[in-house]
Amino acid sequence: MAPMVGPSDLEVVSWGQEVLQSEAIALSTAASRVGPSFAEAVRTVLIRPGKVVVSGLGKSGHVARKIASTLSSTGTAACFLHPSEALHGDFGLLQASDTLVAVAYGGETAEVLEVARFARRIGAPVIAITGGLSSSLAQLAHLVFDASVEREADPLNLAPTSSSTVSMALGDAFAAALMRARGFSPADFASLHPGGRLGRRLSLVRDHMHPTDKLPRLLASADFHSVLEAVTVDNIGIAAVTNADGDLIGAISDGDLRRALLKLGAQALACQAGDLMSRKPRTIAAGTLAIDAVSVMNGQGISRIFVVGQAGDLQPLGLLRLQDLLAAKIL
């Protein structure tokens, strides 16, 4: 018997492209339907003191989990409530101060409808993400996100493909709009993502600096021996020079000492800190992203920079070293 010949590579590639094109069309159509109810949903969450509870079952449950996770990681407290578990004791997770986002494409999933009814009974607003605009869920909801699609992307028009993509994208749009409305910043994002490579790259300068109380500080009148001791202590390699008020007026690095000795010879031993220091040392704000600090230091050709509260401040909060950022795998 002759071996069975399967589809050609070109045909398989075309199948993949068809799915992506079909889902792209569905997303574009959904975007054109976003309107006043979307804005009202964002305002609803902003003014309420509680969290967002997202619920769905089956494929819609996976979408709901992702929406809850995205909201939580972008500044809106949220959690997933499994509708079946809710019917067996987990309704306590949903409070009157919360907002329910119920995800069900057909809008007739019995367990999800029970969650929506419970939310209505306790006075929590219900936002539905559904393709069934005349469904029981849409009737129960205060606000509806239209997730309907003309057809699914699979060849049988049966599997949740385009519909689940649109539902998830509406959740992403909701989370992104809330981010903007809250003024959610990169620093806020960093504080919620401390782990992993992303968290490291979005960590702040203050997370990696050596605090001032552990750094050597000198007055301009300090003698050479004191300067040498300060620069070499704990292998920091630099000392801050401050005035009587603690304002940063200069810095002395191990390189400054070497250059002074090469230039002045034994006369350098009679110099004071004010004679040896580099004036107007470079500073960086504590709230700067660590990855941006790397760019600043590389651009200025320096390996250490003093940290202040914000640009223009004179009181040093600490010292940031390039080697510490490298050790923290910021790059």
N, C-alpha and C positions, 0 to 999 in steps of 0.2 A: 504494500500500500504506500502510495506516495505521501511524503510528509506534508502536514497541513501548513499552508502558507498564511501567515498572519497579516495584519494590516501593515502598510508601509510606514516608515518613520514620518514621512510627510503627512500622512493621514492622521497619525497619532498627535503630531504637533498641532494640526488644524483643530482637533477636538479640544485640546487645551486652550487654544486661542479663542474658540467659540465660547467656552465657559467664561473666560475672563471678559470678553467683549459683552456677553449677555449680562454679567454682573455689573459691569461699568455702566451700561445703559440703565439698569435698574437703580443704581446709585444716583445717576444724573436725574432721573425722573423723581426720585424721592427728595432730592435737594430742592427741586422746583416746588415741592408741596410744603416745605417748611414755612410756617407762617406765624400768626399771632398766638396760637395756642402754645407754640414752642417757647416764645418769649414769656408767656404767662407761667409756664412750667418752671422756667429758670427763676422768675421772681418768687414763685411759691416756695421753692427750696431755700432761696436766700433769706426770706423773712421768717421762716420757721426755725425754732430752736433745736429741733431734733435731727436725727440722721435720715438718710435715704435707705429704705429697705427695698431690695430688688428681688423679685420672685419669678420663677418660671419652671417649667417641667420639660424633661426630654432635651431636645436640641435647644429649645428656648431657655431651658435651665442653664445650659452651658453659656448661652449668650448673656443671660442674667448675671451669672457669676463674673463674667468678664466685665460687664458694665459696672458692677459693684466694686470690683478691683480697681478699675480705671478711676472711678469717682474717688475712692479712698486715697489713691496715690497722687491725686491732683487737688487736694485741699477740701474735698467734700466728704464728711464722715458717712460711710455707707457699709452695708453688709448684705450678704445673700441669705434669703430665707427659703428653705426647701418647702414647697407647698404641702407635700405629703407629711413631712415632719411637723409642719405647723398644725395640721389637723390632729396631731397626737401629742400636743403639749408645748410646741415651740411658738405659739402665738404670743407668748410673753415677750418675744423679741421685738414685736411691733407695738409701739406706743402711740398715744394720741398726738404727741408732738412731732412724730415722724412723717415722712412722705413715702408712700408706696409707689414703686414702679413695677407694674405687672407686665410680663412679657408672654404673649401667647399669640402665635400668628393667626390661627383660626378664631381665637377669641372665645372658644367654648370648652377649654380644658377645665374639668370640674374642680380640681384641687385649686387651681389658680383663681377661679371664680369665688371659691370659699374664702380665700385670703383677701380678695378685693371686698367681699361682703363684710368681713370682719373689720377691715380698715374703715369702711363706711360707718359701721356701728360705733366705733370708738372716736370717730371724727377726724381720722387721718385722710388727707387728700390722696386720690388715686390717679396716677398717670399710667395710661395703657400704651404699650407698644404692640400694635396688632395690625394685621392686614384685613381683619374683619370689621369694617367700619360700622356695620349694623349688628355686630355680634353682641352677645350677653356682656362680655367684658367691656366693650365700648360703651354700652348703656350704663354700666356701673361706674365707669371712670368719670372723673371731673374733667380731665384733659386727655386727648388722644394724639399719639404720634402715628401717622399713617405709614405703615411698613409694607403696604401691598405691592405686589409685583405682578407683571403681566403673565409671566411664566417662570418656572424654576429653570436653572441652568443645566440640570442633568438631562440626558436624552429622553428619559421617560416622563419628565415634568412632574416628578413625585418627591424626590429627596429635597429637604430644606437646604437650598444652596443660595440662590439669589435672595430669598426671603430672610434667611439667617444673616446674610451679609448686610442687607439693608437694616435689619433690626440692630445689629451690632454697631453699624455706622451711626445710626441715630443715637445710640448710647454714647458713642465717642463725641458726637456733636454736642450733646447735652453736657457732658463733662467739660469739654473745651470751652463752651459758652460760660459755664460756671467759673472756670478758671479765670477767664477774662473779667467777668463781673466782680470777682473777688480781688482782682489785682494780684493773682498768684504769680510769684516771681521765681526766677531760677534758684534764688537762695531758699525759698520755701520748698521748692522741689527737692533741693539737696538735703534739706533737713528730714524729708520723708523717705529718702533713698540712701541711707548711710552704707549699706552693704553692697559688695560687688564692684565691678569695674565702673559702672555708671555712677554709683554712689561716690566712689573715690574721686572721679573726675568732677563731680558736682559738689564736693566738699568745699569748705570755706577756708580762707587763710587762717582764721582763728583756731581752726581744728588742728593745725600743724605747727603753729608758732611756739617758740620757747617763751614763756611769760616773763615779764620784766623782772619779777622778784627773783628769777633764777639767772639773770644776766648781770654781768659786770657793768657798773656805772661809775663814771669819773667826773670830777669837776675840772674845769680848765686849768686849775692851779696844781693838779696832781703831777708829781715828779716822774721821771723816766722809769724808775724802778716800779712804781705803782702802776704805770701804764703797761709795762711789760708783763707784770703779774696778772693784770686784768685781761689782757688780750689772750694770754695763754691758758687761763683757768678753764678747766673742763673741755679743752680743745674747741672752744667756741670760735676763736679766731678773730673776734671783733669786740669792741667795747663802745658803749654809748657815752658821749660827753654831754652833760646837762648843766644848766645853770642852777642857782639855788632854789628855783621854783620847780625844778624837775623837767623843764622844757628841753627838748632835744636841740642842741646847737651844733653838734658835730659827731663824728665817729672816727675811731682809730682801728684799723685792721692790721693784721700781721704784715700785710704788704706795705702799709704805710711805714711801719717800723723798719722794714728792710730797706725801703727807699731812703729813709732818713739816715740810716747808718751808712749806706753807700755814698750818699751825698755829703754828709757832714762828718763822718768818721766819729772820733771820740767826742766831738762837740755835741753830738746828738744826745749823749748821756746827761747833758745839762739842760735839755729841753723839757718843757712842761707839756701837759696834754693839749693845751690850747695852741702850742706851736706845731704839734705833730698831726693834729686832727684834720680830716677832710670836712670842710664846712658844707652846710646844707645837705646832709645825708638824705639819700632817697628813702621814701616811705611808701607804704601801701595800706589801704583801708582793710580792717579786719574782716569786713563782710564781702571782700572780693572772692570770686571763685578761685580755687586753688589752681585750676588749669589756666586761668587768665594770668595768675601770678607767675607761672612758668614762662609765659610769653613775655611778660614785662621784664623779668630778670634776664631772659635770653636776649631780648632786644636791647637792653642797656649794658649787656656784657658784665653782669654782676652775679655773684652767687649767694649774697646775703642782703636782706632788706629789712628795715625796721617797720614794725606794724603799729598803726595808729587807729583810733576809733573811726575816723572818717577823714577824707582828704582835707588837708589844711590844719589838722590838729597837731599840736606840738608835743603832747605828752605821749611817750612811747608805751605801747601795751605789751610789746614783745619783739621777737626777732624771728624771721622766716629764713630758712636756709634751703638752697636748691637741693642739696643732698638729702634733706629730709623729705622733700616732695618726691624725689626719685625713689627713695626707700619705700614710700607709701604707694608706689606704682601709680602715681598721678598720670604719668605719660604712658 
